[in-house]
Amino acid sequence: MSATLPIDVQCTHRAPLRAESRRRLALVLGITAAVMVAEAVGGWLAHSLALLADAGHMLADVAALGLSLVVAHLAQRPATAERTFGLLRLEIVAALVNGAALLAISLGIALEAYHRFGAPQQVRGTLLLGVAAASLVANAAGAAILHRGHHHSLNQRGAYLHIIGDVLGSAGALAAGVIILATGWVQADPLISVLIAGLILGSAWRLVKESTDILLEAAPAHIALADVHDRIASIPGVASVHDLHVWTVTSGVIAMSGHLVVQNPGDNQRVLEAVQQRLGGLGIRHITVQMERDPTCD
């Protein structure tokens, strides 16, 4: 059996969802899943690629919302001797898979739209309009639920942005229905589906890039390594800083390690506290420093 490490939760810097945020995510997950099924069935019955495209987008969003809830639960598990960070990085692996699936969905939608431009299909505009309108209302309700508090929870903020994308997708499908009913121009359906595919493609690319950067332990995009170096090097008593690394463990958990040359050992505790305070302003909470009287590595 894996031994549980006697580490304080604050020291492992886990990022669990608050109970209120978890309830909001669960509620919006139910709404989004219901809308996704309605759009998929409605799109098939109405022969609307725009509805099917938005349903594909929402499928990824349902996975993202479900992932937030699952990860929130798994992140509560204590670290073990084999997994010293617990299961925090499971979120990143799942995000990479989710992003790859989104890329495939968006390319599939674009390919189907290309074929439909050459061979337009009759679209049932009334059904398309009704399903799109209901989806827009439901997605707007989900966005309103997650809007409150999304600034304070990284997981909830990510879910909120997904739902905003769903609102835009439903609005696009609604616009296709209005155009088809008003003008009979069925080409509006594949045209708007391409725009929805572009929305999915942009989100998917950012998700894949961010998750890949995290798995490669790249420095977070919003933190300049030079800034971290200068904040530490300017602390009185620090002669030099070397072997400096900054990386993301999982969403909202940024770690840093480095070697500090502090020639007076009596300054070690003061320097350590100063490092924690200065880097805390950058959102870096998991900090490991090695104090040296002389450099021990290049």
GIQUI-V268384 format. One record per helix or strand of 3 or more residues. SS is the DSSP state (~ for helix, > for strand). FROM is the first residue (numbers start at 0). LEN is the number of residues. If there is no record, write none. Layout:
ss from len
SS FROM LEN
SS FROM LEN
This chain:
ss from len
~ 8 4
~ 18 28
~ 48 26
~ 89 29
~ 124 23
~ 153 30
~ 186 29
~ 224 9
> 239 11
> 252 9
~ 264 16
> 283 9
